[in-house]
Every structure is written in C-alpha cells, then in structure tokens.
C-alpha cells in the first residue's frame, strides 16, 4: 500500500552542511558522498508509488542540472515541495505542487485521516491544532525541541531519510515524555 512520507533540509549540493560553519557537521567526507547517501536512503524509505512532502531546502548552491539529475533519481509517484528559504532552484523542479504551507490529510488504517500542518518553519500554533492536527517542519536542523504534537522532520533528525507518520509518532511520544506527558 502506498505511504505518505515527510522530509526536509536535504540541502543537496550544499558543501557548507559538511563543515563546522553551519554547526551541522554531517558525517560525510565530500558533498558527492553526502548526496549519493541521501539519494540511497531516500529510495530505501520511499517506494515508487509513495507520496513525499519535502518541507523545504531541497538543494542549495547546487547547479540546476545537478538538482534535476538528483530529483529524477528519487522514488515517489507524487512529490510536493513546501518552500524553504533555500528553494530558488528547488522550486523550478518538476514537483507535483509547490506551496508555502500545506494542510496534508494522511489516510489511517481505521478509515480516518490525520491532518498535518506542513511548513518549512516551526509554528507555535497552527490551523487545526485544537482539532488534533499535527505540525511538521524543517529549517532548525534538530536544534529546536519538538513537542507532543509538533516536530522537525528534517534529515538531521531522522537518519538522513524521509519518514512515515508512524515513525514520526514515535518521536512525538518521546517529545511528550520530555515535556512530562503534556499534549
């Protein structure tokens, strides 16, 4: 059965994510190793019929032909971009949709749907919050603590790959535990 996955901050082609200047220090010797590892992990996590919501910063300082080449190698039948602050080139790729924010409805096995507010940036409040909608974001590269209902879905937080709602729910539960169980 096709699944919906979420990811942010892949930063393909952005050499600075490897060094100390940005404070990320991703564990790759070269940007080529970084990019190839992220492609492999994306394709291991995303099937050919899956939907992917990329919550910004697809690439940065990456030549457009290289960005298009990477995009063409990525699994997913439907791929959407929620624009980040580094998506000038990324916005020009053949996404199924490019938006600034989105409310995504993820079907559940019990026939219900889970509402997700997607943005590149973290919000303290969001539409649908008091009706049970969750909030997923990127941009902070794991430096902003999540809550029981909101978390960073960037690759720096999830082993350099897109993740499913079930995987994110585990993180939300961990966040709730750190909050003392508050939801």
Backbone bond lengths (Angstrom), bond angles and torsions (degrees), N, CA, C in turn:
res aa  C-N    CA-C-N  psi(-1)  N-CA   C-N-CA  omega(-1)  CA-C   N-CA-C  phi
1 X - - - 1.452 - - 1.534 109.21 -
2 X 1.315 117.75 131.34 1.466 119.79 179.15 1.528 111.27 -59.83
3 X 1.316 114.83 147.65 1.460 120.00 179.70 1.523 109.92 -121.97
4 X 1.339 115.12 166.77 1.454 122.39 175.33 1.525 106.59 -108.37
5 X 1.330 116.61 130.04 1.459 120.72 178.19 1.526 110.18 -123.13
6 X 1.333 113.79 160.36 1.461 121.45 -177.76 1.522 108.59 -131.00
7 X 1.326 116.11 146.00 1.458 121.90 -179.51 1.527 107.61 -159.37
8 X 1.312 116.37 158.19 1.471 121.33 174.50 1.521 109.16 -153.26
9 X 1.302 114.89 161.59 1.465 122.95 168.64 1.525 115.13 59.90
10 X 1.325 116.79 43.41 1.461 118.91 175.62 1.531 111.27 -68.88
11 X 1.309 117.69 -34.06 1.478 122.14 176.10 1.530 112.38 50.48
12 X 1.344 116.76 43.30 1.464 118.14 176.85 1.520 110.08 -56.11
13 X 1.328 116.38 137.63 1.452 122.70 177.24 1.520 115.54 79.85
14 X 1.304 118.86 -0.77 1.472 122.36 -174.45 1.533 110.26 -96.02
15 X 1.315 116.05 93.27 1.468 121.82 -175.84 1.528 113.90 -57.06
16 X 1.314 118.05 -30.68 1.466 120.95 -176.01 1.531 113.17 -65.53
17 X 1.343 118.84 -18.26 1.474 119.35 178.66 1.527 111.63 -70.84
18 X 1.332 116.86 -11.86 1.465 120.58 -178.66 1.526 112.57 -88.88
19 X 1.296 118.01 -21.47 1.462 120.75 -174.33 1.510 113.28 -106.44
20 X 1.311 115.37 -179.17 1.465 120.20 -175.71 1.529 114.76 -76.47
21 X 1.330 118.42 -14.30 1.467 120.28 -174.19 1.525 112.64 -56.65
22 X 1.314 118.26 -42.51 1.462 121.51 -179.97 1.525 112.05 -90.94
23 X 1.324 117.08 -6.84 1.464 119.92 -179.92 1.514 114.04 78.84
24 X 1.325 118.00 10.37 1.464 120.67 -178.22 1.521 111.94 -90.73
25 X 1.329 116.11 -45.02 1.466 121.11 179.55 1.527 112.84 48.43
26 X 1.312 117.43 49.42 1.465 119.82 176.78 1.527 108.24 -58.38
27 X 1.322 117.26 140.94 1.473 121.75 -168.22 1.532 115.40 -81.54
28 X 1.309 116.74 55.68 1.458 120.88 -179.57 1.521 108.58 -128.10
29 X 1.321 116.29 143.48 1.466 120.99 -177.68 1.528 112.28 -74.24
30 X 1.330 116.61 -33.60 1.461 120.96 -177.56 1.521 109.34 -137.70
31 X 1.332 116.20 162.80 1.460 119.03 176.65 1.528 110.34 -68.38
32 X 1.327 117.27 -28.52 1.470 119.78 176.92 1.533 110.57 -65.58
33 X 1.341 116.86 -42.56 1.474 120.01 176.61 1.525 109.96 -63.86
34 X 1.317 117.04 -42.54 1.473 122.68 176.77 1.527 109.72 -55.67
35 X 1.325 116.39 -54.60 1.450 120.58 -175.26 1.523 112.16 -63.07
36 X 1.329 117.42 -44.58 1.467 120.61 -179.98 1.527 111.71 -65.55
37 X 1.326 117.62 -38.65 1.473 120.69 177.75 1.522 110.30 -64.49
38 X 1.330 117.10 -43.76 1.467 119.82 179.51 1.523 111.69 -64.54
39 X 1.326 117.66 -38.86 1.471 120.47 176.69 1.527 109.67 -61.74
40 X 1.331 117.10 -47.21 1.470 120.75 -178.88 1.528 111.34 -62.57
41 X 1.325 117.25 -42.21 1.475 119.92 -179.24 1.527 111.27 -70.83
42 X 1.325 117.45 -36.33 1.470 121.16 174.49 1.525 108.60 -58.40
43 X 1.333 116.86 -52.13 1.458 120.46 -175.25 1.524 113.14 -68.80
44 X 1.325 117.83 -24.60 1.467 120.70 174.11 1.529 111.21 -73.58
45 X 1.330 116.88 -29.38 1.466 121.56 -177.06 1.528 113.36 -93.36
46 X 1.318 116.96 -24.76 1.464 122.28 -174.14 1.516 109.32 -115.33
47 X 1.321 115.87 125.35 1.460 120.52 177.05 1.518 111.30 -85.35
48 X 1.328 117.10 168.17 1.466 120.53 -177.55 1.526 113.88 -64.96
49 X 1.334 118.29 -20.82 1.468 121.25 -179.60 1.525 113.41 -102.71
50 X 1.322 118.13 3.04 1.457 122.38 -175.91 1.532 111.99 -79.03
51 X 1.319 114.20 163.53 1.466 122.70 173.78 1.516 108.12 -107.44
52 X 1.329 116.93 136.31 1.461 122.43 179.30 1.524 109.37 -121.24
53 X 1.308 115.58 130.87 1.463 122.28 170.01 1.517 107.11 -107.77
54 X 1.328 116.21 112.14 1.465 121.63 178.10 1.526 106.90 -97.98
55 X 1.346 116.43 116.90 1.454 120.90 -172.96 1.534 112.50 -93.51
56 X 1.290 115.78 44.88 1.449 121.59 167.84 1.510 116.93 100.27
57 X 1.329 112.93 156.42 1.458 124.72 -178.64 1.525 111.71 61.33
58 X 1.326 114.44 55.65 1.462 121.38 177.33 1.530 110.25 -61.08
59 X 1.320 116.24 -49.92 1.464 120.72 179.14 1.529 108.47 -146.15
60 X 1.326 115.16 165.45 1.460 119.74 177.13 1.519 108.30 -157.78
61 X 1.325 115.22 135.21 1.467 121.07 -176.74 1.525 111.05 53.92
62 X 1.297 114.05 37.10 1.458 123.32 -179.26 1.529 106.59 -115.15
63 X 1.315 118.42 127.29 1.472 119.13 177.59 1.531 109.90 -57.40
64 X 1.322 116.11 143.20 1.463 119.81 -175.67 1.526 112.33 -59.01
65 X 1.325 118.79 -38.32 1.459 119.21 178.92 1.527 111.29 -64.46
66 X 1.320 117.66 -35.46 1.480 121.48 176.53 1.535 109.87 -68.25
67 X 1.324 117.55 -42.95 1.465 121.14 177.80 1.531 110.88 -60.58
68 X 1.335 116.63 -42.41 1.472 120.23 178.72 1.531 111.19 -65.74
69 X 1.318 116.41 -38.13 1.465 120.80 177.97 1.522 110.82 -63.59
70 X 1.319 116.93 -44.19 1.468 120.86 177.84 1.524 109.58 -62.92
71 X 1.321 116.78 -49.49 1.467 121.24 -178.60 1.529 111.05 -54.79
72 X 1.330 116.86 -42.08 1.466 121.40 -178.24 1.526 112.39 -64.73
73 X 1.312 117.71 -22.46 1.468 121.64 -178.27 1.530 112.99 -90.09
74 X 1.319 118.27 -4.83 1.461 121.54 -173.94 1.520 112.37 -90.84
75 X 1.331 115.97 132.45 1.462 121.47 176.08 1.516 111.06 -64.93
76 X 1.325 113.82 160.77 1.460 122.59 176.80 1.508 110.48 127.20
77 X 1.316 116.15 128.51 1.469 120.97 177.95 1.525 110.14 -76.68
78 X 1.346 115.58 -41.72 1.467 121.09 179.48 1.525 107.28 -124.01
79 X 1.332 115.66 127.98 1.465 120.79 -178.27 1.527 108.43 -132.39
80 X 1.324 114.28 129.00 1.459 121.28 -177.09 1.523 109.74 -122.85
81 X 1.331 115.59 146.40 1.457 121.42 177.24 1.521 109.77 -116.64
82 X 1.320 115.51 126.07 1.458 122.12 165.94 1.524 104.31 -97.00
83 X 1.310 116.97 113.80 1.465 121.64 -171.94 1.522 112.70 -56.23
84 X 1.341 113.85 137.09 1.455 121.54 171.27 1.515 109.33 -109.61
85 X 1.312 115.91 -174.84 1.459 120.02 -178.11 1.524 113.16 -75.03
86 X 1.330 118.87 -8.90 1.466 121.89 178.89 1.526 112.09 -119.61
87 X 1.313 118.52 36.27 1.464 120.05 -174.52 1.522 115.37 -111.27
88 X 1.324 117.28 34.98 1.466 119.54 176.12 1.534 109.70 -62.73
89 X 1.316 117.18 -53.04 1.469 120.91 177.74 1.523 110.24 -74.81
90 X 1.317 116.85 -43.41 1.464 121.25 -178.61 1.517 113.37 -54.88
91 X 1.315 117.19 -34.80 1.472 120.87 -179.86 1.517 112.80 -67.73
92 X 1.329 117.44 -20.01 1.471 121.28 -177.70 1.533 112.89 -88.80
93 X 1.305 117.57 -1.46 1.462 120.88 -179.53 1.528 109.68 -78.14
94 X 1.337 118.20 164.20 1.472 120.56 -174.09 1.541 114.61 -79.72
95 X 1.322 116.45 57.55 1.467 121.87 175.87 1.529 110.01 -66.32
96 X 1.311 115.91 160.21 1.460 120.80 172.99 1.524 110.94 -78.76
97 X 1.304 116.89 -14.92 1.451 122.78 175.83 1.516 109.71 -173.06
98 X 1.327 116.29 145.75 1.461 122.89 176.40 1.523 106.63 -129.78
99 X 1.336 116.17 122.89 1.463 121.96 -176.11 1.523 109.68 -138.11
100 X 1.321 116.51 168.37 1.463 120.94 176.06 1.526 111.19 -88.74
101 X 1.310 117.99 -36.89 1.465 124.52 174.09 1.526 106.65 -146.69
102 X 1.330 116.40 161.72 1.465 119.08 179.72 1.522 110.69 -152.83
103 X 1.317 115.24 146.53 1.466 120.92 168.37 1.527 105.37 -104.54
104 X 1.324 115.24 114.47 1.461 122.22 -177.01 1.520 108.36 -104.47
105 X 1.320 117.09 134.58 1.459 121.98 176.60 1.521 108.24 -105.71
106 X 1.333 116.03 115.59 1.458 121.66 -177.83 1.529 108.86 -102.08
107 X 1.352 117.83 117.63 1.469 120.06 178.78 1.535 111.52 -63.25
108 X 1.323 115.08 140.54 1.463 121.74 178.81 1.533 109.24 -107.88
109 X 1.315 116.68 160.10 1.463 120.55 -177.94 1.523 112.28 -64.68
110 X 1.326 118.72 -22.91 1.463 121.48 179.99 1.526 112.76 -86.41
111 X 1.334 117.37 6.29 1.458 121.15 178.36 1.519 114.29 91.90
112 X 1.316 118.43 -7.61 1.455 121.57 176.88 1.532 109.40 -86.27
113 X 1.321 116.13 178.09 1.451 120.96 173.97 1.522 109.06 -127.35
114 X 1.325 115.54 148.01 1.460 121.62 175.33 1.514 107.85 -106.45
115 X 1.327 116.80 122.80 1.450 121.47 176.42 1.523 110.30 -80.55
116 X 1.323 115.58 136.28 1.468 122.38 179.01 1.525 107.78 -129.03
117 X 1.332 117.09 124.95 1.465 121.67 173.32 1.517 107.05 -90.93
118 X 1.321 116.99 117.31 1.462 122.74 -175.81 1.528 110.30 -109.78
119 X 1.323 115.01 129.59 1.453 122.07 178.07 1.521 107.72 -150.37
120 X 1.317 116.74 155.24 1.456 117.98 173.51 1.520 110.02 -70.38
121 X 1.321 116.44 -30.11 1.463 121.91 -175.41 1.520 111.20 -105.82
122 X 1.317 116.31 146.77 1.463 121.72 177.26 1.530 109.90 -69.84
123 X 1.320 115.10 142.09 1.462 122.17 176.95 1.532 108.19 -117.92
124 X 1.296 116.79 146.05 1.475 120.51 173.20 1.519 110.02 -80.08
125 X 1.297 116.46 -32.16 1.468 122.99 175.45 1.522 107.03 -135.79
126 X 1.334 116.39 157.42 1.464 120.55 -178.88 1.520 109.16 -155.27
127 X 1.331 116.81 158.19 1.460 119.79 178.37 1.529 110.95 -59.15
128 X 1.311 116.41 136.13 1.464 121.49 178.44 1.517 114.44 83.28
129 X 1.308 117.70 -1.15 1.469 121.48 -177.16 1.528 111.34 -55.41
130 X 1.318 116.45 -42.97 1.468 119.74 -176.21 1.529 112.46 -85.38
131 X 1.321 116.58 2.38 1.465 121.88 173.18 1.522 111.03 -109.30
132 X 1.326 116.67 10.76 1.456 120.27 176.03 1.509 115.89 98.71
133 X 1.334 118.26 1.55 1.462 119.11 177.12 1.532 110.02 -68.57
134 X 1.315 115.49 142.76 1.457 122.75 176.50 1.525 108.82 -94.75
135 X 1.324 116.06 168.31 1.474 120.22 178.83 1.524 109.17 -131.10
136 X 1.345 115.92 123.58 1.461 122.53 176.91 1.525 108.30 -116.45
137 X 1.323 115.49 142.26 1.452 121.71 -176.88 1.522 110.02 -149.10
138 X 1.312 116.26 176.39 1.458 123.89 175.27 1.515 108.68 -130.78
139 X 1.308 116.82 -135.04 1.455 127.13 173.36 1.526 115.45 68.25
140 X 1.309 119.20 -41.01 1.471 120.86 -172.30 1.526 113.07 -86.11
141 X 1.314 118.11 -6.92 1.475 122.18 176.68 1.531 112.26 52.16
142 X 1.322 116.23 38.79 1.464 120.83 175.94 1.514 115.27 82.19
143 X 1.323 118.60 4.87 1.464 119.93 -177.82 1.523 113.05 -87.86
144 X 1.330 117.47 -14.82 1.454 121.75 -179.48 1.528 108.67 -101.81
145 X 1.331 118.28 119.23 1.471 119.44 -178.69 1.526 111.35 -61.07
146 X 1.324 115.78 137.95 1.453 120.97 176.30 1.518 110.43 -81.05
147 X 1.324 115.01 177.15 1.466 121.84 177.36 1.527 108.17 -124.95
148 X 1.308 116.45 -173.23 1.465 121.23 178.24 1.528 112.29 -69.43
149 X 1.338 117.35 -15.41 1.464 120.68 -177.16 1.523 113.88 -128.75
150 X 1.324 117.49 4.65 1.460 120.75 -175.14 1.525 109.51 -149.37
151 X 1.345 117.13 134.45 1.465 118.70 179.94 1.519 112.26 -157.00
152 X 1.301 115.12 158.42 1.455 124.93 176.18 1.531 108.02 -77.65
153 X 1.326 117.37 125.01 1.463 121.51 178.98 1.528 111.79 -106.12
154 X 1.328 115.73 18.73 1.461 120.24 179.83 1.514 112.42 -68.21
155 X 1.328 115.09 158.98 1.466 120.17 -176.92 1.517 113.18 -63.90
156 X 1.324 117.50 -23.27 1.467 119.78 177.85 1.529 111.25 -68.70
157 X 1.320 117.13 -16.97 1.465 122.60 -178.31 1.525 113.22 -100.23
158 X 1.321 117.28 -19.21 1.466 121.27 -172.06 1.528 112.17 -132.74
159 X 1.305 117.33 53.80 1.459 122.66 171.49 1.533 113.72 53.31
160 X 1.326 115.69 36.26 1.462 122.18 172.88 1.532 113.53 61.19
161 X 1.352 115.80 43.15 1.468 119.15 -179.45 1.523 111.62 -155.77
162 X 1.332 117.46 161.02 1.467 121.09 171.25 1.526 110.49 -66.94
163 X 1.335 116.06 154.13 1.465 121.08 -177.30 1.524 110.81 -134.08
164 X 1.322 114.80 155.67 1.462 122.01 179.17 1.524 110.73 -88.87
165 X 1.311 115.46 166.83 1.457 121.29 176.91 1.531 110.67 -59.34
166 X 1.330 118.26 -40.12 1.470 120.12 178.91 1.525 111.35 -61.61
167 X 1.327 117.73 -40.82 1.465 120.70 177.61 1.533 110.71 -65.96
168 X 1.307 116.04 -39.63 1.465 120.06 179.22 1.521 110.70 -66.86
169 X 1.317 117.03 -36.91 1.477 119.63 178.58 1.530 111.65 -60.40
170 X 1.314 117.92 -34.10 1.468 120.62 175.21 1.525 109.11 -61.01
171 X 1.329 116.97 -44.78 1.476 121.33 178.66 1.523 110.64 -63.70
172 X 1.330 117.33 -42.06 1.464 120.28 179.12 1.530 110.92 -61.07
173 X 1.335 116.99 -38.98 1.464 120.49 177.33 1.525 110.57 -65.28
174 X 1.323 117.24 -40.08 1.468 120.56 175.96 1.518 110.39 -62.58
175 X 1.321 116.45 -41.93 1.461 121.03 177.04 1.524 110.58 -59.80
176 X 1.338 116.03 -43.33 1.459 120.68 179.91 1.528 111.00 -61.12
177 X 1.328 116.38 -39.60 1.453 120.85 177.99 1.511 111.66 -61.81
178 X 1.331 116.61 -38.97 1.473 120.18 177.71 1.523 111.80 -69.39
179 X 1.350 115.29 -27.54 1.458 120.19 179.51 1.527 111.62 -82.83
180 X 1.324 116.80 -3.65 1.462 119.77 -176.04 1.499 112.88 84.73
181 X 1.357 115.38 24.09 1.460 120.17 175.45 1.530 114.20 89.64
182 X 1.320 118.32 -0.83 1.462 120.14 -179.78 1.517 110.46 -68.65
183 X 1.310 116.03 141.06 1.456 120.31 178.22 1.502 110.66 -111.67
